[in-house]
Every structure is written in structure tokens, then in C-alpha cells.
């Protein structure tokens, strides 16, 4: 999906990875409310996400934690090994908030975490922080 938005805003591409269709659509719809998002693509699994990031550059990646096959933590760690993705914001998305998941997020290399169901105002603030960082990173 691509859009034609005003040129004064920096546009970022996002990859949403989730095996559950309704959650994936809801996250995509939340991203489309942000004027800085110029493109949103989807993957149904960690394996599909790895194929997509190997073929294309994304500015932001949202990863569901609980997926069959490669889970979000494993997928995140493998994405971090791909050249050019060492600093890409990777946000984990899950309804599970255990302390064990906190440790796994840190060791897998995730940037931040969003709990399901997504609270729109917190989600917007998180993304504004990511956009600010991306703008500075791309300018450097």
C-alpha cells in the first residue's frame, strides 16, 4: 500500500508481523492514522518477516511475540543480524507482560514494547518518539 501525502512530512515504511489477522489489521489501521507513515506491509510469520526484510528496507517493524514457528523474540534477534537493521526500531506487541518476556525483549534486541489491546494515545506517543529518532538518524 502506498499513498501520496504532502512532501513536507518525512514518510516511513512499517512492517507488521502477526499471525492473527484481526490484530494485524488493527495495528495496520492504527499506523495509517499517523501522517508520518507512508507505507504499511504485513507478514504472517517470523519466517515471512525475515524474507521481507531481506528483500526490502523498512523503517519500523512491529512484531507479535507469540507466533508459531519463529516467535517474535527469535525473529527480532535474527533481524538484528541483517546488515542495515542493527538500529531499526523493532517494537514487540503482545498481551503477555511477564518479567520473563521483559528479559527476552532486552536480549533479542527489541527497541520497545506495546501491550495488546493497543491504547491509541500511548501508541501515538511511542511512534512520535520513534519518528523523531528516525529523522535524526537519517539526517546524521
VMD Tcl script that builds the backbone (N, CA, C; Angstrom):
set m [mol new atoms 420]
animate dup $m
set s [atomselect $m all]
$s set {name element resname resid chain x y z} {
  {N N UNK 1 A 0.827 -1.174 0.000}
  {CA C UNK 1 A 0.000 0.000 0.000}
  {C C UNK 1 A 0.870 1.234 0.000}
  {N N UNK 2 A 0.591 2.133 -0.873}
  {CA C UNK 2 A 1.325 3.381 -0.928}
  {C C UNK 2 A 0.324 4.518 -0.986}
  {N N UNK 3 A 0.731 5.683 -0.489}
  {CA C UNK 3 A -0.138 6.842 -0.530}
  {C C UNK 3 A 0.630 8.034 -1.044}
  {N N UNK 4 A -0.097 9.025 -1.485}
  {CA C UNK 4 A 0.500 10.294 -1.872}
  {C C UNK 4 A 0.153 11.296 -0.789}
  {N N UNK 5 A 1.103 11.590 0.079}
  {CA C UNK 5 A 0.898 12.530 1.168}
  {C C UNK 5 A 1.774 13.749 0.936}
  {N N UNK 6 A 1.495 14.854 1.641}
  {CA C UNK 6 A 2.270 16.085 1.436}
  {C C UNK 6 A 3.773 15.869 1.601}
  {N N UNK 7 A 4.570 16.593 0.833}
  {CA C UNK 7 A 6.019 16.404 0.787}
  {C C UNK 7 A 6.760 16.910 2.020}
  {N N UNK 8 A 6.156 17.789 2.849}
  {CA C UNK 8 A 6.890 18.351 3.974}
  {C C UNK 8 A 7.073 17.375 5.132}
  {N N UNK 9 A 6.348 16.295 5.142}
  {CA C UNK 9 A 6.455 15.312 6.212}
  {C C UNK 9 A 7.360 14.174 5.757}
  {N N UNK 10 A 8.211 13.685 6.670}
  {CA C UNK 10 A 9.002 12.502 6.357}
  {C C UNK 10 A 8.097 11.284 6.468}
  {N N UNK 11 A 8.165 10.412 5.484}
  {CA C UNK 11 A 7.335 9.220 5.484}
  {C C UNK 11 A 8.181 7.999 5.772}
  {N N UNK 12 A 7.612 7.107 6.553}
  {CA C UNK 12 A 8.317 5.910 6.952}
  {C C UNK 12 A 7.520 4.678 6.559}
  {N N UNK 13 A 8.250 3.623 6.277}
  {CA C UNK 13 A 7.608 2.351 5.943}
  {C C UNK 13 A 7.627 1.461 7.179}
  {N N UNK 14 A 6.535 0.729 7.345}
  {CA C UNK 14 A 6.411 -0.150 8.503}
  {C C UNK 14 A 6.075 -1.560 8.047}
  {N N UNK 15 A 6.616 -2.517 8.776}
  {CA C UNK 15 A 6.280 -3.924 8.578}
  {C C UNK 15 A 5.599 -4.398 9.856}
  {N N UNK 16 A 4.396 -4.962 9.699}
  {CA C UNK 16 A 3.629 -5.508 10.812}
  {C C UNK 16 A 3.645 -7.025 10.683}
  {N N UNK 17 A 4.116 -7.704 11.721}
  {CA C UNK 17 A 4.235 -9.156 11.696}
  {C C UNK 17 A 3.355 -9.743 12.796}
  {N N UNK 18 A 2.327 -10.479 12.390}
  {CA C UNK 18 A 1.405 -11.093 13.338}
  {C C UNK 18 A 0.677 -12.218 12.621}
  {N N UNK 19 A 0.525 -13.345 13.280}
  {CA C UNK 19 A -0.164 -14.484 12.668}
  {C C UNK 19 A -1.682 -14.380 12.801}
  {N N UNK 20 A -2.175 -13.448 13.609}
  {CA C UNK 20 A -3.609 -13.300 13.842}
  {C C UNK 20 A -4.132 -12.122 13.023}
  {N N UNK 21 A -4.921 -12.425 11.995}
  {CA C UNK 21 A -5.399 -11.418 11.048}
  {C C UNK 21 A -6.045 -10.186 11.660}
  {N N UNK 22 A -7.033 -10.335 12.568}
  {CA C UNK 22 A -7.665 -9.146 13.139}
  {C C UNK 22 A -6.680 -8.226 13.881}
  {N N UNK 23 A -5.734 -8.807 14.616}
  {CA C UNK 23 A -4.743 -7.991 15.328}
  {C C UNK 23 A -3.849 -7.260 14.331}
  {N N UNK 24 A -3.478 -7.951 13.270}
  {CA C UNK 24 A -2.629 -7.351 12.233}
  {C C UNK 24 A -3.348 -6.170 11.569}
  {N N UNK 25 A -4.622 -6.366 11.251}
  {CA C UNK 25 A -5.400 -5.293 10.615}
  {C C UNK 25 A -5.575 -4.102 11.554}
  {N N UNK 26 A -5.816 -4.376 12.839}
  {CA C UNK 26 A -5.991 -3.290 13.798}
  {C C UNK 26 A -4.706 -2.479 13.950}
  {N N UNK 27 A -3.568 -3.159 14.017}
  {CA C UNK 27 A -2.293 -2.450 14.132}
  {C C UNK 27 A -2.017 -1.644 12.866}
  {N N UNK 28 A -2.294 -2.244 11.708}
  {CA C UNK 28 A -2.126 -1.516 10.450}
  {C C UNK 28 A -2.998 -0.272 10.400}
  {N N UNK 29 A -4.254 -0.401 10.830}
  {CA C UNK 29 A -5.167 0.752 10.845}
  {C C UNK 29 A -4.661 1.831 11.799}
  {N N UNK 30 A -4.115 1.423 12.943}
  {CA C UNK 30 A -3.556 2.393 13.890}
  {C C UNK 30 A -2.375 3.131 13.268}
  {N N UNK 31 A -1.538 2.408 12.540}
  {CA C UNK 31 A -0.392 3.047 11.885}
  {C C UNK 31 A -0.840 4.038 10.817}
  {N N UNK 32 A -1.882 3.686 10.070}
  {CA C UNK 32 A -2.354 4.575 8.998}
  {C C UNK 32 A -2.919 5.882 9.530}
  {N N UNK 33 A -3.251 5.967 10.829}
  {CA C UNK 33 A -3.734 7.232 11.385}
  {C C UNK 33 A -2.594 8.226 11.591}
  {N N UNK 34 A -1.361 7.751 11.519}
  {CA C UNK 34 A -0.192 8.607 11.732}
  {C C UNK 34 A 0.265 9.192 10.395}
  {N N UNK 35 A 0.314 10.522 10.280}
  {CA C UNK 35 A 0.665 11.124 8.991}
  {C C UNK 35 A 2.079 10.805 8.514}
  {N N UNK 36 A 2.969 10.367 9.411}
  {CA C UNK 36 A 4.345 10.057 9.026}
  {C C UNK 36 A 4.481 8.703 8.348}
  {N N UNK 37 A 3.459 7.886 8.416}
  {CA C UNK 37 A 3.516 6.559 7.804}
  {C C UNK 37 A 3.120 6.664 6.334}
  {N N UNK 38 A 4.021 6.248 5.478}
  {CA C UNK 38 A 3.763 6.296 4.044}
  {C C UNK 38 A 3.449 4.934 3.456}
  {N N UNK 39 A 3.813 3.874 4.179}
  {CA C UNK 39 A 3.602 2.522 3.663}
  {C C UNK 39 A 3.540 1.538 4.830}
  {N N UNK 40 A 2.599 0.604 4.744}
  {CA C UNK 40 A 2.485 -0.464 5.730}
  {C C UNK 40 A 2.389 -1.781 4.969}
  {N N UNK 41 A 3.261 -2.712 5.320}
  {CA C UNK 41 A 3.208 -4.053 4.744}
  {C C UNK 41 A 3.048 -5.047 5.885}
  {N N UNK 42 A 2.637 -6.263 5.531}
  {CA C UNK 42 A 2.304 -7.269 6.531}
  {C C UNK 42 A 3.013 -8.585 6.255}
  {N N UNK 43 A 3.281 -9.301 7.337}
  {CA C UNK 43 A 3.800 -10.668 7.264}
  {C C UNK 43 A 3.038 -11.489 8.297}
  {N N UNK 44 A 2.820 -12.768 7.980}
  {CA C UNK 44 A 2.054 -13.653 8.850}
  {C C UNK 44 A 2.910 -14.470 9.808}
  {N N UNK 45 A 4.231 -14.427 9.632}
  {CA C UNK 45 A 5.107 -15.268 10.451}
  {C C UNK 45 A 6.496 -14.648 10.536}
  {N N UNK 46 A 7.269 -15.157 11.479}
  {CA C UNK 46 A 8.657 -14.719 11.590}
  {C C UNK 46 A 9.449 -15.050 10.340}
  {N N UNK 47 A 9.189 -16.222 9.773}
  {CA C UNK 47 A 9.900 -16.635 8.553}
  {C C UNK 47 A 9.589 -15.693 7.391}
  {N N UNK 48 A 8.317 -15.322 7.242}
  {CA C UNK 48 A 7.937 -14.388 6.176}
  {C C UNK 48 A 8.542 -13.010 6.431}
  {N N UNK 49 A 8.584 -12.582 7.684}
  {CA C UNK 49 A 9.202 -11.300 8.023}
  {C C UNK 49 A 10.669 -11.276 7.625}
  {N N UNK 50 A 11.381 -12.359 7.911}
  {CA C UNK 50 A 12.801 -12.421 7.544}
  {C C UNK 50 A 12.990 -12.337 6.038}
  {N N UNK 51 A 12.114 -12.978 5.277}
  {CA C UNK 51 A 12.198 -12.895 3.815}
  {C C UNK 51 A 11.952 -11.458 3.359}
  {N N UNK 52 A 10.984 -10.793 3.961}
  {CA C UNK 52 A 10.664 -9.413 3.564}
  {C C UNK 52 A 11.799 -8.453 3.909}
  {N N UNK 53 A 12.355 -8.544 5.126}
  {CA C UNK 53 A 13.435 -7.622 5.484}
  {C C UNK 53 A 14.713 -7.930 4.709}
  {N N UNK 54 A 14.843 -9.152 4.226}
  {CA C UNK 54 A 15.988 -9.485 3.386}
  {C C UNK 54 A 15.871 -8.905 1.988}
  {N N UNK 55 A 14.655 -8.586 1.574}
  {CA C UNK 55 A 14.417 -8.080 0.217}
  {C C UNK 55 A 14.157 -6.583 0.161}
  {N N UNK 56 A 13.822 -5.974 1.298}
  {CA C UNK 56 A 13.409 -4.571 1.292}
  {C C UNK 56 A 13.778 -3.923 2.616}
  {N N UNK 57 A 13.953 -2.632 2.603}
  {CA C UNK 57 A 14.289 -1.857 3.812}
  {C C UNK 57 A 13.020 -1.260 4.418}
  {N N UNK 58 A 12.791 -1.521 5.704}
  {CA C UNK 58 A 11.674 -0.939 6.451}
  {C C UNK 58 A 12.232 -0.019 7.530}
  {N N UNK 59 A 11.497 1.043 7.843}
  {CA C UNK 59 A 11.929 1.990 8.866}
  {C C UNK 59 A 11.506 1.564 10.267}
  {N N UNK 60 A 10.376 0.878 10.374}
  {CA C UNK 60 A 9.833 0.415 11.651}
  {C C UNK 60 A 9.318 -1.005 11.484}
  {N N UNK 61 A 9.485 -1.812 12.506}
  {CA C UNK 61 A 8.963 -3.185 12.464}
  {C C UNK 61 A 8.198 -3.435 13.760}
  {N N UNK 62 A 6.983 -3.953 13.616}
  {CA C UNK 62 A 6.149 -4.327 14.751}
  {C C UNK 62 A 6.011 -5.841 14.735}
  {N N UNK 63 A 6.442 -6.495 15.811}
  {CA C UNK 63 A 6.480 -7.954 15.885}
  {C C UNK 63 A 5.590 -8.484 16.997}
  {N N UNK 64 A 4.667 -9.367 16.644}
  {CA C UNK 64 A 3.909 -10.090 17.654}
  {C C UNK 64 A 4.870 -11.033 18.360}
  {N N UNK 65 A 4.682 -11.209 19.645}
  {CA C UNK 65 A 5.557 -12.097 20.402}
  {C C UNK 65 A 5.223 -13.560 20.143}
  {N N UNK 66 A 3.940 -13.913 20.258}
  {CA C UNK 66 A 3.524 -15.319 20.193}
  {C C UNK 66 A 3.077 -15.684 18.782}
  {N N UNK 67 A 3.969 -16.329 18.045}
  {CA C UNK 67 A 3.665 -16.799 16.692}
  {C C UNK 67 A 4.162 -18.230 16.564}
  {N N UNK 68 A 3.493 -19.041 15.750}
  {CA C UNK 68 A 4.013 -20.388 15.502}
  {C C UNK 68 A 5.326 -20.305 14.716}
  {N N UNK 69 A 6.124 -21.330 14.796}
  {CA C UNK 69 A 7.433 -21.284 14.129}
  {C C UNK 69 A 8.339 -20.367 14.925}
  {N N UNK 70 A 8.960 -19.427 14.250}
  {CA C UNK 70 A 9.801 -18.447 14.938}
  {C C UNK 70 A 8.916 -17.483 15.710}
  {N N UNK 71 A 9.158 -17.338 17.008}
  {CA C UNK 71 A 8.376 -16.354 17.761}
  {C C UNK 71 A 8.981 -14.961 17.541}
  {N N UNK 72 A 8.369 -13.966 18.137}
  {CA C UNK 72 A 8.826 -12.595 17.953}
  {C C UNK 72 A 10.235 -12.353 18.447}
  {N N UNK 73 A 10.602 -12.988 19.566}
  {CA C UNK 73 A 11.952 -12.797 20.106}
  {C C UNK 73 A 13.011 -13.352 19.158}
  {N N UNK 74 A 12.783 -14.564 18.673}
  {CA C UNK 74 A 13.735 -15.179 17.729}
  {C C UNK 74 A 13.810 -14.368 16.440}
  {N N UNK 75 A 12.651 -13.931 15.955}
  {CA C UNK 75 A 12.613 -13.141 14.721}
  {C C UNK 75 A 13.373 -11.840 14.903}
  {N N UNK 76 A 13.161 -11.172 16.031}
  {CA C UNK 76 A 13.855 -9.911 16.310}
  {C C UNK 76 A 15.367 -10.109 16.310}
  {N N UNK 77 A 15.840 -11.126 17.007}
  {CA C UNK 77 A 17.286 -11.390 17.085}
  {C C UNK 77 A 17.862 -11.658 15.693}
  {N N UNK 78 A 17.138 -12.389 14.852}
  {CA C UNK 78 A 17.618 -12.685 13.501}
  {C C UNK 78 A 17.592 -11.446 12.610}
  {N N UNK 79 A 16.588 -10.585 12.784}
  {CA C UNK 79 A 16.551 -9.335 12.014}
  {C C UNK 79 A 17.750 -8.473 12.378}
  {N N UNK 80 A 18.090 -8.424 13.656}
  {CA C UNK 80 A 19.232 -7.614 14.099}
  {C C UNK 80 A 20.546 -8.060 13.447}
  {N N UNK 81 A 20.626 -9.294 13.002}
  {CA C UNK 81 A 21.837 -9.788 12.345}
  {C C UNK 81 A 21.933 -9.379 10.881}
  {N N UNK 82 A 20.854 -8.850 10.316}
  {CA C UNK 82 A 20.832 -8.458 8.899}
  {C C UNK 82 A 21.420 -7.061 8.763}
  {N N UNK 83 A 22.368 -6.921 7.855}
  {CA C UNK 83 A 23.031 -5.630 7.638}
  {C C UNK 83 A 21.993 -4.550 7.342}
  {N N UNK 84 A 22.114 -3.428 8.042}
  {CA C UNK 84 A 21.203 -2.310 7.879}
  {C C UNK 84 A 20.064 -2.302 8.880}
  {N N UNK 85 A 19.886 -3.397 9.608}
  {CA C UNK 85 A 18.799 -3.478 10.589}
  {C C UNK 85 A 19.293 -3.439 12.029}
  {N N UNK 86 A 20.549 -3.107 12.218}
  {CA C UNK 86 A 21.114 -3.090 13.567}
  {C C UNK 86 A 20.421 -2.069 14.477}
  {N N UNK 87 A 19.983 -0.946 13.923}
  {CA C UNK 87 A 19.383 0.121 14.720}
  {C C UNK 87 A 17.919 0.396 14.389}
  {N N UNK 88 A 17.341 -0.354 13.482}
  {CA C UNK 88 A 15.944 -0.147 13.103}
  {C C UNK 88 A 15.037 -0.348 14.313}
  {N N UNK 89 A 14.114 0.584 14.565}
  {CA C UNK 89 A 13.175 0.373 15.666}
  {C C UNK 89 A 12.327 -0.884 15.449}
  {N N UNK 90 A 12.406 -1.803 16.392}
  {CA C UNK 90 A 11.592 -3.019 16.384}
  {C C UNK 90 A 10.766 -3.001 17.665}
  {N N UNK 91 A 9.454 -2.923 17.497}
  {CA C UNK 91 A 8.539 -2.836 18.622}
  {C C UNK 91 A 7.814 -4.166 18.767}
  {N N UNK 92 A 7.934 -4.787 19.936}
  {CA C UNK 92 A 7.241 -6.042 20.222}
  {C C UNK 92 A 5.813 -5.712 20.632}
  {N N UNK 93 A 4.884 -6.565 20.205}
  {CA C UNK 93 A 3.464 -6.373 20.500}
  {C C UNK 93 A 2.935 -7.667 21.110}
  {N N UNK 94 A 2.351 -7.557 22.313}
  {CA C UNK 94 A 1.854 -8.763 22.964}
  {C C UNK 94 A 0.875 -8.441 24.077}
  {N N UNK 95 A 0.031 -9.407 24.374}
  {CA C UNK 95 A -0.853 -9.312 25.512}
  {C C UNK 95 A -0.210 -9.868 26.766}
  {N N UNK 96 A 0.963 -10.466 26.641}
  {CA C UNK 96 A 1.674 -11.062 27.774}
  {C C UNK 96 A 2.687 -10.067 28.321}
  {N N UNK 97 A 2.649 -9.826 29.609}
  {CA C UNK 97 A 3.540 -8.824 30.201}
  {C C UNK 97 A 4.382 -9.392 31.333}
  {N N UNK 98 A 4.783 -10.635 31.240}
  {CA C UNK 98 A 5.564 -11.248 32.318}
  {C C UNK 98 A 6.985 -10.691 32.358}
  {N N UNK 99 A 7.631 -10.818 33.512}
  {CA C UNK 99 A 9.015 -10.356 33.651}
  {C C UNK 99 A 9.943 -11.180 32.760}
  {N N UNK 100 A 9.585 -12.432 32.503}
  {CA C UNK 100 A 10.369 -13.265 31.594}
  {C C UNK 100 A 10.386 -12.656 30.195}
  {N N UNK 101 A 9.241 -12.164 29.753}
  {CA C UNK 101 A 9.179 -11.503 28.442}
  {C C UNK 101 A 10.034 -10.244 28.417}
  {N N UNK 102 A 10.108 -9.517 29.540}
  {CA C UNK 102 A 10.943 -8.326 29.607}
  {C C UNK 102 A 12.398 -8.674 29.320}
  {N N UNK 103 A 12.896 -9.706 29.964}
  {CA C UNK 103 A 14.276 -10.137 29.746}
  {C C UNK 103 A 14.485 -10.577 28.299}
  {N N UNK 104 A 13.532 -11.331 27.755}
  {CA C UNK 104 A 13.639 -11.787 26.367}
  {C C UNK 104 A 13.637 -10.608 25.394}
  {N N UNK 105 A 12.844 -9.580 25.688}
  {CA C UNK 105 A 12.820 -8.390 24.812}
  {C C UNK 105 A 14.191 -7.736 24.771}
  {N N UNK 106 A 14.789 -7.587 25.925}
  {CA C UNK 106 A 16.100 -6.938 26.000}
  {C C UNK 106 A 17.148 -7.747 25.251}
  {N N UNK 107 A 17.209 -9.050 25.500}
  {CA C UNK 107 A 18.248 -9.874 24.879}
  {C C UNK 107 A 18.013 -10.094 23.385}
  {N N UNK 108 A 16.775 -9.976 22.915}
  {CA C UNK 108 A 16.517 -10.166 21.480}
  {C C UNK 108 A 16.850 -8.919 20.677}
  {N N UNK 109 A 16.955 -7.774 21.355}
  {CA C UNK 109 A 17.300 -6.540 20.657}
  {C C UNK 109 A 16.110 -5.670 20.302}
  {N N UNK 110 A 14.976 -5.900 20.920}
  {CA C UNK 110 A 13.820 -5.070 20.594}
  {C C UNK 110 A 14.005 -3.663 21.159}
  {N N UNK 111 A 13.397 -2.697 20.488}
  {CA C UNK 111 A 13.530 -1.293 20.861}
  {C C UNK 111 A 12.531 -0.896 21.932}
  {N N UNK 112 A 11.292 -1.392 21.779}
  {CA C UNK 112 A 10.245 -1.019 22.713}
  {C C UNK 112 A 9.157 -2.080 22.688}
  {N N UNK 113 A 8.110 -1.863 23.474}
  {CA C UNK 113 A 7.085 -2.864 23.679}
  {C C UNK 113 A 5.727 -2.183 23.740}
  {N N UNK 114 A 4.714 -2.790 23.111}
  {CA C UNK 114 A 3.347 -2.295 23.160}
  {C C UNK 114 A 2.466 -3.449 23.604}
  {N N UNK 115 A 1.614 -3.196 24.593}
  {CA C UNK 115 A 0.695 -4.221 25.078}
  {C C UNK 115 A -0.593 -4.222 24.272}
  {N N UNK 116 A -1.135 -5.435 24.083}
  {CA C UNK 116 A -2.453 -5.576 23.478}
  {C C UNK 116 A -3.478 -5.604 24.602}
  {N N UNK 117 A -4.628 -5.028 24.454}
  {CA C UNK 117 A -5.031 -4.228 23.297}
  {C C UNK 117 A -4.290 -2.892 23.305}
  {N N UNK 118 A -4.009 -2.394 22.124}
  {CA C UNK 118 A -3.215 -1.176 21.981}
  {C C UNK 118 A -4.031 0.035 22.422}
  {N N UNK 119 A -3.427 0.829 23.297}
  {CA C UNK 119 A -4.031 2.098 23.717}
  {C C UNK 119 A -3.538 3.164 22.751}
  {N N UNK 120 A -4.453 3.755 22.021}
  {CA C UNK 120 A -4.101 4.626 20.900}
  {C C UNK 120 A -3.219 5.810 21.276}
  {N N UNK 121 A -3.483 6.456 22.401}
  {CA C UNK 121 A -2.674 7.624 22.765}
  {C C UNK 121 A -1.236 7.218 23.091}
  {N N UNK 122 A -1.059 6.127 23.835}
  {CA C UNK 122 A 0.290 5.634 24.119}
  {C C UNK 122 A 0.994 5.187 22.838}
  {N N UNK 123 A 0.249 4.549 21.945}
  {CA C UNK 123 A 0.798 4.099 20.670}
  {C C UNK 123 A 1.269 5.294 19.837}
  {N N UNK 124 A 0.459 6.350 19.796}
  {CA C UNK 124 A 0.815 7.557 19.048}
  {C C UNK 124 A 2.081 8.190 19.628}
  {N N UNK 125 A 2.169 8.300 20.957}
  {CA C UNK 125 A 3.352 8.895 21.596}
  {C C UNK 125 A 4.602 8.067 21.317}
  {N N UNK 126 A 4.489 6.753 21.411}
  {CA C UNK 126 A 5.618 5.870 21.118}
  {C C UNK 126 A 6.113 6.109 19.696}
  {N N UNK 127 A 5.191 6.164 18.750}
  {CA C UNK 127 A 5.587 6.352 17.363}
  {C C UNK 127 A 6.181 7.730 17.111}
  {N N UNK 128 A 5.672 8.757 17.771}
  {CA C UNK 128 A 6.268 10.086 17.623}
  {C C UNK 128 A 7.715 10.083 18.103}
  {N N UNK 129 A 8.001 9.351 19.189}
  {CA C UNK 129 A 9.383 9.217 19.656}
  {C C UNK 129 A 10.236 8.492 18.614}
  {N N UNK 130 A 9.690 7.431 18.022}
  {CA C UNK 130 A 10.416 6.680 17.004}
  {C C UNK 130 A 10.671 7.548 15.765}
  {N N UNK 131 A 9.662 8.332 15.366}
  {CA C UNK 131 A 9.811 9.198 14.187}
  {C C UNK 131 A 10.880 10.253 14.429}
  {N N UNK 132 A 10.912 10.821 15.628}
  {CA C UNK 132 A 11.922 11.818 15.964}
  {C C UNK 132 A 13.316 11.206 15.873}
  {N N UNK 133 A 13.466 10.007 16.439}
  {CA C UNK 133 A 14.757 9.321 16.380}
  {C C UNK 133 A 15.130 9.007 14.933}
  {N N UNK 134 A 14.177 8.506 14.152}
  {CA C UNK 134 A 14.455 8.166 12.750}
  {C C UNK 134 A 14.879 9.390 11.962}
  {N N UNK 135 A 14.230 10.512 12.200}
  {CA C UNK 135 A 14.587 11.746 11.492}
  {C C UNK 135 A 16.016 12.150 11.811}
  {N N UNK 136 A 16.386 12.104 13.093}
  {CA C UNK 136 A 17.757 12.436 13.490}
  {C C UNK 136 A 18.753 11.442 12.932}
  {N N UNK 137 A 18.410 10.154 12.985}
  {CA C UNK 137 A 19.290 9.077 12.493}
  {C C UNK 137 A 19.531 9.219 10.994}
  {N N UNK 138 A 18.478 9.497 10.234}
  {CA C UNK 138 A 18.624 9.622 8.780}
  {C C UNK 138 A 19.374 10.886 8.386}
  {N N UNK 139 A 19.277 11.930 9.226}
  {CA C UNK 139 A 19.975 13.186 8.951}
  {C C UNK 139 A 21.473 13.071 9.228}
  {N N UNK 140 A 21.848 12.167 10.119}
  {CA C UNK 140 A 23.262 12.032 10.522}
  {C C UNK 140 A 24.106 11.381 9.451}
}
mol reanalyze $m
mol bondsrecalc $m
mol representation Tube
mol addrep $m
